[in-house]
Amino acid sequence: MSAPRAARFVTDAAGGHLYPVAFAIDTGFGRCVGVDLSAALDADPAALLARLHPEELPYCQGMRGARLVEFAGGRIASRLARAGMHGADRPTLRGPAGMPTATSGVSVSISHARRIAVALANAEAGRTIGVDIEALDEHGAIPLLAERILTDAERASDLTSEAIPVLRRLSLKEAAYKALFPRCGHVPLREISVLRPGSSADYHIDTPACPRLFTAAARDLDEHVLSYVCLA
């Protein structure tokens, strides 16, 4: 996979005044679009529902407040990320365990932080993808998080290579989980290792659940960690 090109920050209202586009990035993993949720937090729920495809509406019955804002934002981000791909105007539905699904031949992954929703879309055959975004100020108990998610292989790797920050590891693991799920089903985060081979700045993902080749990348973006994973 080629390295991500620089983020192109967008100042127009392509996502509507309730969901303005925060960034659009063309990467080797697909097209990633983030929409700002801030303006939608106090919006009339009816205005949010009006921005969804009719086939997406049944999924958000009973949703209120931030949950509805995030759901609608993720679907809008998916639509924008799929622009120019087959079936870009079609809904983003739910597959097994709630994973997002789009038109046949297009893979999509969605993630939310408190004030942003992101979607990654890829139209390459035979690949599954995952995206994750984590706000740097939303995880105060880093030692407890490390105890919960780190594998023995990761702890050993950090003693011989440059240590990977725990929050970045969490984001990469979450993205890897999403890429893995269509192939392997549920794989606990404690069974996914994010390693840095030698002094390389790249990431290697290893799990007993799947011997396939992973490609992974993570970047800091406006007080967030944004991660992509592709499974060939």
Backbone torsions as a table, in degrees:
resi	resn	phi	psi	omega
1	MET	NA	140.2	177.3
2	SER	-77.4	157.2	-179.2
3	ALA	-69.5	149.3	178.7
4	PRO	-61.9	140.5	172.4
5	ARG	-79.4	167.2	-176.6
6	ALA	-60.8	147.0	178.8
7	ALA	-62.9	141.1	174.7
8	ARG	-108.0	103.1	-178.3
9	PHE	-77.1	134.6	-172.6
10	VAL	-110.9	133.7	-177.7
11	THR	-110.3	-4.2	179.4
12	ASP	-84.4	-175.2	-176.2
13	ALA	-107.6	44.5	-177.2
14	ALA	-57.8	-29.8	178.0
15	GLY	-93.8	10.8	-176.9
16	GLY	86.6	159.7	-176.5
17	HIS	-67.0	-21.0	177.8
18	LEU	-83.3	-25.8	-178.5
19	TYR	-134.1	65.7	179.2
20	PRO	-63.5	146.0	179.5
21	VAL	-71.2	125.3	178.3
22	ALA	-86.7	-40.4	177.7
23	PHE	-159.9	157.1	172.7
24	ALA	-138.1	121.5	-174.2
25	ILE	-126.3	124.9	171.7
26	ASP	-90.8	118.7	-175.8
27	THR	-123.5	170.3	174.1
28	GLY	-69.4	-8.3	179.9
29	PHE	-98.3	-10.7	-175.6
30	GLY	134.6	-169.5	179.1
31	ARG	-96.9	129.2	-179.0
32	CYS	-116.0	128.1	179.1
33	VAL	-126.2	134.8	175.1
34	GLY	-116.4	136.7	176.1
35	VAL	-117.4	141.1	-179.2
36	ASP	-77.7	128.6	-178.7
37	LEU	-92.9	-8.3	-169.5
38	SER	-56.4	-47.0	-174.9
39	ALA	-69.3	-21.8	-176.4
40	ALA	-86.9	-12.1	-172.8
41	LEU	-63.2	-30.6	-179.9
42	ASP	-108.2	14.7	-176.2
43	ALA	-79.4	157.5	173.4
44	ASP	-63.8	128.2	179.4
45	PRO	-53.1	-33.3	-179.8
46	ALA	-63.1	-33.9	178.8
47	ALA	-68.8	-33.5	177.8
48	LEU	-70.8	-45.2	-179.1
49	LEU	-62.7	-32.1	-178.5
50	ALA	-66.6	-17.0	-179.1
51	ARG	-89.9	-3.2	-177.9
52	LEU	-96.0	154.9	172.3
53	HIS	-68.3	143.3	-179.2
54	PRO	-52.6	-33.4	-179.0
55	GLU	-76.5	-11.2	176.2
56	GLU	-88.1	-18.9	-173.9
57	LEU	-61.9	-39.8	-179.2
58	PRO	-59.4	-27.3	-177.9
59	TYR	-69.5	-22.8	-174.7
60	CYS	-108.9	18.6	173.8
61	GLN	-62.5	129.7	-179.8
62	GLY	86.8	-8.5	178.1
63	MET	-73.5	143.6	178.3
64	ARG	-139.4	161.9	169.8
65	GLY	55.4	-136.6	-173.4
66	ALA	-61.3	-33.4	-178.6
67	ARG	-63.1	-42.8	178.3
68	LEU	-67.7	-41.9	178.5
69	VAL	-57.7	-46.2	-179.3
70	GLU	-66.3	-43.2	-178.6
71	PHE	-61.0	-50.6	-179.4
72	ALA	-62.8	-40.6	178.8
73	GLY	-61.6	-40.2	178.4
74	GLY	-64.4	-38.9	179.4
75	ARG	-69.6	-37.6	176.8
76	ILE	-66.9	-42.6	177.5
77	ALA	-60.8	-39.3	178.3
78	SER	-62.7	-43.5	179.7
79	ARG	-61.1	-42.8	-179.1
80	LEU	-70.2	-38.2	179.6
81	ALA	-66.5	-28.9	-178.4
82	ARG	-90.2	3.3	-179.2
83	ALA	-55.0	130.1	-179.0
84	GLY	88.0	-10.3	177.3
85	MET	-93.2	163.8	179.0
86	HIS	-58.2	130.6	176.9
87	GLY	69.3	29.7	-175.7
88	ALA	-62.1	-26.1	-178.7
89	ASP	-89.9	2.0	-179.9
90	ARG	-81.7	161.9	-177.7
91	PRO	-72.0	160.9	168.9
92	THR	-98.9	110.8	-175.2
93	LEU	-96.9	-173.0	179.0
94	ARG	-115.6	130.4	174.1
95	GLY	-98.6	-154.8	179.6
96	PRO	-56.4	137.3	177.5
97	ALA	58.9	22.5	175.7
98	GLY	83.5	3.1	179.6
99	MET	-63.5	138.1	-179.0
100	PRO	-69.2	142.4	176.2
101	THR	-132.3	144.7	179.2
102	ALA	-123.0	-161.0	179.4
103	THR	-57.6	146.1	178.0
104	SER	-52.8	133.0	179.8
105	GLY	94.1	-6.5	178.5
106	VAL	-122.6	123.2	175.9
107	SER	-94.9	142.3	178.6
108	VAL	-139.2	144.4	176.3
109	SER	-136.2	144.5	-174.8
110	ILE	-130.0	145.5	175.4
111	SER	-146.8	155.9	179.4
112	HIS	-132.3	144.9	161.4
113	ALA	-117.2	-172.9	-172.0
114	ARG	-60.7	-39.8	-175.0
115	ARG	-124.7	19.0	178.1
116	ILE	-151.0	144.5	173.0
117	ALA	-122.1	138.0	-178.7
118	VAL	-127.9	151.4	174.6
119	ALA	-137.5	142.0	176.2
120	LEU	-119.2	130.7	-179.3
121	ALA	-127.9	141.8	-177.4
122	ASN	-144.2	129.8	-178.1
123	ALA	-105.3	12.6	178.8
124	GLU	-79.5	131.5	-178.5
125	ALA	-67.3	144.8	173.2
126	GLY	79.8	11.5	-179.9
127	ARG	-121.1	143.2	169.6
128	THR	-117.8	148.0	-171.9
129	ILE	-129.6	161.6	174.4
130	GLY	-145.7	143.1	175.6
131	VAL	-130.4	148.1	175.8
132	ASP	-147.5	143.7	174.1
133	ILE	-131.3	134.3	180.0
134	GLU	-129.2	132.5	175.4
135	ALA	-80.3	134.8	-175.7
136	LEU	-65.1	-22.4	-176.4
137	ASP	-99.1	10.7	-176.3
138	GLU	-102.0	0.8	-177.0
139	HIS	-129.7	89.7	-176.4
140	GLY	-79.5	-35.6	-173.7
141	ALA	-93.6	69.6	-176.6
142	ILE	-61.7	-42.6	178.4
143	PRO	-59.0	-39.8	178.1
144	LEU	-67.5	-37.6	177.3
145	LEU	-63.4	-43.6	179.0
146	ALA	-60.2	-43.1	-179.6
147	GLU	-62.0	-33.0	-175.8
148	ARG	-79.7	-33.4	-169.3
149	ILE	-113.9	-20.0	-173.2
150	LEU	-75.9	141.4	175.7
151	THR	-95.1	165.0	176.3
152	ASP	-60.7	-37.2	179.9
153	ALA	-63.8	-37.2	179.3
154	GLU	-69.6	-41.1	178.3
155	ARG	-63.3	-40.4	179.4
156	ALA	-68.0	-39.7	-179.9
157	SER	-62.9	-38.0	-178.5
158	ASP	-67.6	-17.0	178.0
159	LEU	-82.5	-19.7	-175.8
160	THR	-115.4	-16.8	178.6
161	SER	-126.8	170.8	176.4
162	GLU	-58.9	126.1	-176.3
163	ALA	-64.2	143.0	176.6
164	ILE	-94.2	126.7	178.6
165	PRO	-55.0	142.8	-174.0
166	VAL	-59.8	-42.5	-177.3
167	LEU	-66.7	-35.8	176.2
168	ARG	-66.2	-39.6	177.1
169	ARG	-62.7	-43.4	178.6
170	LEU	-57.6	-46.9	-178.3
171	SER	-62.1	-43.9	178.0
172	LEU	-65.1	-38.2	178.0
173	LYS	-65.2	-42.7	179.5
174	GLU	-63.0	-42.0	177.8
175	ALA	-65.0	-41.0	178.6
176	ALA	-63.6	-40.2	178.1
177	TYR	-56.3	-44.4	-177.9
178	LYS	-67.0	-38.0	177.8
179	ALA	-68.6	-33.8	-178.8
180	LEU	-74.8	-34.9	-167.1
181	PHE	-55.0	-44.8	-178.9
182	PRO	-62.5	-23.3	-178.4
183	ARG	-95.6	-39.0	-168.0
184	CYS	-122.8	-3.9	-175.0
185	GLY	73.0	-158.0	-175.8
186	HIS	-66.9	124.0	174.5
187	VAL	-125.8	113.6	-178.9
188	PRO	-56.9	146.3	-180.0
189	LEU	-59.5	-30.0	178.6
190	ARG	-70.2	-6.4	176.5
191	GLU	-107.9	9.1	176.9
192	ILE	-116.3	119.3	179.7
193	SER	-104.5	129.8	174.2
194	VAL	-107.7	114.3	-172.9
195	LEU	-121.8	161.2	174.4
196	ARG	-121.1	101.4	-176.5
197	PRO	-62.7	122.5	178.3
198	GLY	56.5	-132.6	-179.9
199	SER	-99.1	10.9	-176.3
200	SER	-65.5	146.6	175.0
201	ALA	-83.5	-9.2	179.6
202	ASP	-77.5	171.6	179.0
203	TYR	-120.0	143.6	175.7
204	HIS	-117.6	131.3	180.0
205	ILE	-112.4	130.8	-176.1
206	ASP	-132.4	135.5	174.3
207	THR	-152.5	138.0	176.9
208	PRO	-61.1	-20.1	-175.5
209	ALA	-72.1	-21.2	-173.8
210	CYS	-154.8	116.5	-178.9
211	PRO	-85.0	3.7	-175.5
212	ARG	-68.3	169.5	-177.7
213	LEU	-83.8	123.9	174.4
214	PHE	-101.4	147.5	165.8
215	THR	-122.3	135.7	-174.7
216	ALA	-142.3	150.1	175.5
217	ALA	-152.5	152.4	176.7
218	ALA	-143.1	150.9	-179.8
219	ARG	-147.7	152.8	171.8
220	ASP	-85.9	134.5	-177.0
221	LEU	-146.0	103.3	173.7
222	ASP	51.2	58.1	177.6
223	GLU	65.9	25.9	175.0
224	HIS	-132.8	160.8	167.1
225	VAL	-108.2	125.2	-179.5
226	LEU	-116.9	124.2	-175.4
227	SER	-124.7	144.8	175.0
228	TYR	-127.2	143.6	173.6
229	VAL	-138.5	138.1	174.7
230	CYS	-126.0	138.3	178.9
231	LEU	-115.8	117.1	-177.8
232	ALA	-79.3	NA	NA
